[in-house]
């Protein structure tokens, strides 16, 4: 049993980090590129898509939910920054756990990171598709609902469209985005659910397979495959592509805050605490757990450690700076969104775009749609980048088949097979699964990773206090304020995600344990006392 906690020594990890040559990942990323990767991963689905879900759980207090999520990430981010500077390897939290807590925890966190990266990319591909449909609407192109969404989301969208059309016909004086409209729409849905559902099926007009309606999110499927191809071509090309997109989407976020602030109705924020936070503190916590996805991605910066020019200096800069930039922007957008639209009527699929449309700002909505498409594209890129690097690190340790997951393309110097597998998996899941269900799974998996990293930093400060630390997280030793707060904040958000997400997480980890005990433990290079494998660079 003791072998389950076998660790990779810091000396071995640092030797791996110093490897050079054609068989290794290419070092080409500086501080700007790393910060761009962080911002590129963070600003996307969380604000352009999941803000709607958060608003329906917290009301105008969504602003505080973003603050709560941001604090949890700041505490974890400081721990990540210390580890990334010390151990500049591609495995991120997986590698940090291997060095401190042992192999079984490394496996758990590596398996868990698949929930964050591959499933995160699936969530974002669904959000990208929603905005792509809005983009087509600009030109009057109508995409069939059954090819634009998974079946459940398509039926919900069709039901909402039917209900809105009926309400407009009955009460043309009601204005979308107001409390009166929202209340009347909800009353209509409750009064005639069967009639609405029947008309929704007609509007959906989906084909049948084995007697069941089918839905397939074709845009989500295609964009995931395109991003996968870009990642296979090379890290430098991917970083340049991402940097250009980041500039565009930050400009769009500033545009949302600047223009949207002129259309805020202070009454939408409520007049007291009960109207500002209609679900109370619990609602703020629930929303924080749901929109936590907004911050996922800053940790992906650490997965590029073996591709950074000066990882000891530049990785902490990229992690911390991207978190600060994104937190400030998120608070601004949440304030504008809940001020422009009465919170129950905020659209779930495309909340920011719909908010501007409700104020007859179609031209602005078009600009935001294009910015959201760009933003979500960069998020997918960084998510799939992080996934393939974690799989690559696990394969080098023998926990996954090295001939496949550790294969480096001889020309592009990328882990191309792992990238393709992660991309195809994300494409399939994103095309047939509701975005909110995937998002919740991603959140709880990532929060668990953050908790483990916060614990690991305390363990390493105790077991190896004299090790050189190019960046030292503050308030870790002798009184571990930062890591303990990281555990508490992120653990609280895990708790607020509800029992079914815990069931899904436990189920996923059980599957991981089966893989570990049937394959990984028997082939672990640490368990077998083997040196690093020969480079795999054949096609």
TARAPE-V345288 format. One record per backbone hydrogen bond with DSSP energy under -0.5 kcal/mol. NH is the residue of the N-H (numbers start at 1). CO is the residue of the C=O. If there is no record, write none. Layout:
nh:co
NH:CO
NH:CO
This chain:
nh:co
4:1
5:2
6:3
8:98
9:7
13:9
14:10
15:11
16:12
17:13
18:14
19:16
24:21
26:413
28:26
28:307
29:307
34:30
35:31
36:32
37:33
38:34
39:35
40:36
41:37
42:38
43:39
44:42
47:44
48:44
49:45
50:45
52:49
54:50
55:51
56:52
57:54
58:54
59:55
61:58
61:276
62:59
63:60
64:61
65:61
66:62
67:63
68:64
69:65
70:66
71:67
72:68
73:69
74:70
75:71
76:72
77:73
78:74
79:75
80:76
81:77
82:78
83:79
84:80
85:81
86:82
87:83
89:87
92:89
94:91
95:92
96:92
97:93
98:94
99:95
100:96
100:97
101:97
102:97
103:6
104:4
106:102
107:103
108:104
109:105
110:106
111:107
112:108
113:109
114:110
114:111
115:111
115:112
116:112
117:113
118:114
119:114
121:117
122:118
123:119
124:120
125:121
126:122
127:123
128:124
129:125
130:126
131:127
132:128
133:129
134:130
135:131
136:132
137:133
138:134
138:135
139:135
139:136
140:137
141:136
142:140
143:141
146:204
147:144
148:144
148:145
149:145
151:215
154:150
155:151
156:152
157:153
158:154
159:155
160:156
161:157
162:158
163:159
164:160
165:161
166:162
167:163
168:164
169:165
170:166
171:167
174:171
176:174
178:175
182:178
183:179
184:180
185:181
186:182
187:183
188:184
189:185
190:186
191:187
192:188
196:192
197:193
198:194
199:195
200:196
201:197
202:198
203:199
204:200
205:201
209:212
212:209
214:207
216:146
217:431
218:147
218:216
219:147
221:217
222:218
223:219
224:220
225:221
226:222
227:223
228:224
229:225
230:226
231:227
232:228
233:229
234:230
238:234
239:235
240:236
241:237
242:238
243:239
244:240
245:241
246:242
247:243
248:244
249:245
250:246
251:247
252:248
253:249
254:250
255:251
256:252
257:253
258:254
259:255
260:256
261:257
262:259
263:260
264:261
265:339
266:264
268:265
269:266
270:267
276:272
277:273
278:275
280:277
283:279
284:280
285:281
286:282
287:283
288:284
289:285
290:286
291:287
292:288
293:290
294:291
295:292
296:292
296:293
298:295
300:297
301:297
301:298
302:299
303:300
304:301
305:302
307:304
308:305
309:29
311:308
313:310
314:310
315:311
317:313
318:314
319:315
320:316
321:317
322:318
323:319
324:320
325:321
326:322
327:323
328:324
329:325
330:326
331:327
332:328
333:329
334:330
335:331
336:332
337:333
338:334
339:335
340:336
341:337
342:177
345:342
346:343
352:48
354:350
355:351
356:352
357:353
358:354
359:356
360:357
361:356
365:361
366:362
367:363
368:364
369:365
370:366
371:367
372:368
373:369
374:370
375:371
376:372
377:373
378:374
379:375
380:376
381:377
382:378
383:379
384:380
385:381
386:382
387:383
388:384
389:385
390:386
391:387
392:388
393:389
394:390
395:391
396:392
397:393
398:395
399:394
400:394
404:401
405:401
406:402
407:404
408:536
409:414
410:537
413:409
416:414
417:407
419:415
420:416
421:417
422:418
423:419
424:420
425:421
426:422
427:423
428:424
429:425
430:426
431:427
432:428
432:429
433:429
438:434
439:435
440:436
441:437
442:438
443:439
444:440
445:441
446:442
447:443
448:444
449:445
450:446
451:447
452:448
453:449
454:450
455:451
456:452
457:453
458:454
459:455
460:456
461:457
462:458
463:459
464:460
467:464
473:471
480:478
481:479
482:475
484:480
485:481
486:482
487:483
488:484
489:485
490:486
491:487
492:488
493:489
494:490
495:491
496:492
497:493
497:494
498:495
502:498
503:499
504:500
505:501
506:502
507:503
508:504
509:505
510:506
511:507
512:508
513:509
514:510
515:511
516:512
517:513
518:514
519:515
520:515
521:516
523:519
523:520
524:520
525:397
526:397
528:524
529:525
529:526
530:525
533:396
536:406
537:535
